[in-house]
Amino acid sequence: MNAQPNKPEPPGKTDAHVTVEDGEQVRETAVPATPTPVPDLVSELGLAGDLVLWLRRHGERLVVDIHALFTPESGDRFIAVRGGGVS
C-alpha cells in the first residue's frame, strides 16, 4: 500500500462552518468557502427537492439566487423553505 503524507490545504481552500434549517431540523455542517454554483451548494448542504434557499448573514435575511455563484462564510445560516416560498 502506498501511503502519502497529508498535504496542506491550498491557500483559499478552507471550510465555512454554517447552520442549516430544514423544517424542524437544525444542524451544523461545513462546506467549502469558495465560489460555488447554488445548485451544488444546495447539494453540499444536504438539501433536495423544491425549495427556496434563504440566507441569514450579519442580521440580514436574503433569498439566495439559484442561478448565481455563492461563497459561504462561517456563521452563515441557511433556511430551506419548501414548496416555493413567499408569494
C-alpha positions in Angstrom: 0.0 0.0 0.0 1.3 3.4 -0.9 0.7 5.8 1.9 1.0 9.5 1.1 1.6 12.2 3.8 -1.2 14.6 4.4 -0.9 17.6 2.1 -1.7 21.0 3.4 -4.8 22.7 2.0 -4.1 25.0 -0.9 -4.4 28.7 0.0 -8.1 29.8 0.0 -9.4 26.3 0.2 -11.0 26.4 3.7 -14.3 25.4 5.0 -17.1 27.6 6.1 -19.0 26.4 9.2 -22.6 27.0 8.7 -26.1 26.2 10.1 -28.8 24.6 8.0 -32.5 24.9 9.0 -34.8 22.4 7.1 -38.2 22.4 8.7 -37.9 21.4 12.3 -34.3 20.1 11.8 -31.4 22.4 12.6 -27.8 21.2 12.1 -24.3 22.4 11.7 -22.1 21.5 8.8 -19.0 22.6 6.9 -18.9 23.5 3.2 -16.1 24.8 1.0 -15.7 28.6 1.4 -15.2 29.0 -2.3 -17.5 30.4 -5.1 -19.9 27.6 -5.7 -22.9 27.3 -8.1 -26.0 27.5 -5.8 -27.5 24.1 -7.0 -24.1 22.5 -6.0 -24.2 24.4 -2.7 -27.8 23.1 -2.0 -26.4 19.5 -2.5 -23.4 20.3 -0.2 -25.9 21.4 2.4 -27.7 18.0 2.2 -30.9 19.6 0.8 -33.0 18.3 -2.1 -36.4 18.9 -3.6 -38.4 22.0 -4.5 -37.2 24.7 -2.2 -36.2 28.4 -1.8 -32.9 28.9 0.0 -32.7 31.8 2.3 -29.6 33.1 4.0 -29.2 34.9 7.3 -25.9 36.8 7.4 -24.9 39.7 9.7 -28.5 40.2 10.8 -29.9 40.4 7.2 -32.2 37.8 5.6 -31.8 37.3 1.8 -33.0 34.9 -0.8 -30.1 33.0 -2.4 -30.3 33.3 -6.2 -30.4 29.8 -7.7 -28.6 30.9 -10.8 -25.7 32.6 -9.1 -22.3 31.6 -7.7 -22.2 31.9 -3.9 -19.3 32.0 -1.4 -20.4 30.7 2.0 -18.9 32.3 5.2 -18.5 30.8 8.6 -21.5 31.8 10.7 -24.0 31.8 7.7 -27.4 30.4 8.5 -29.2 28.8 5.5 -33.0 28.3 5.8 -34.7 25.9 3.3 -38.3 26.9 2.6 -40.2 24.0 1.0 -42.7 24.3 -1.9 -41.9 27.7 -3.4 -41.6 30.4 -0.8 -43.2 33.8 -0.3 -46.0 35.0 -2.6 
